[in-house]
Amino acid sequence: MQPKIDRILLCLSLAAAIPLPAETVVTQAAPPRAAAAAEAGSTLTWQTDYSAALAQAKAEKRKVFLFFTGSDWCSWCMRLNKEVLSTPEFARYAKENLVLVELDYPKNHPQVAALKAQNAKLADRYKLEMYPTVVILSSSGKKIDRLGYQEGGPEPFIARLSKL
């Protein structure tokens, strides 16, 4: 229980120390997670449109992987990304089983207003309490599990996903 509390306190202290950017409406070509994956040569596709992801999951009979992240300020999110989500093992599993959705809550770069509003609604719907949080949905959109950062690299993370 103590490590979970420590992570919450760390994320809260980081959030309090970094000022929020002024409200700005811009277009965002790709989410930070998707841009990082592209730079690393990964062919994984990370969506930001929740509704489109649900439709794709239903059509392809795959689970939806909602990744709630603070990409530019949350150290645990960055660790999950580096140690699990950016690995070849996760990429192989995800390509066959998941529709990936990045729901980012940045502090140092602006987001399009519609994306910011969608992410705020989803944080409320899935009762987001800390970052990172991963919510797994069935192909019909029903919540089936909730995960966070865990040590051990991609193997235990993928093992848990495989049991769903």
Secondary structure, DSSP 8 states (H G I E B T S, - for coil): -HHHHHHHHHHHHHHHHS----------SS-HHHHHHHHTT----EE--HHHHHHHHHHHT-EEEEEEE-TTT-HHHHHHIIIIITSHHHHHHHHHHEEEEEEE--SSS---HHHHHHHHHHHHHTT--SSSEEEEE-TTS-EEEEE---SS-HHHHHHHHHT-
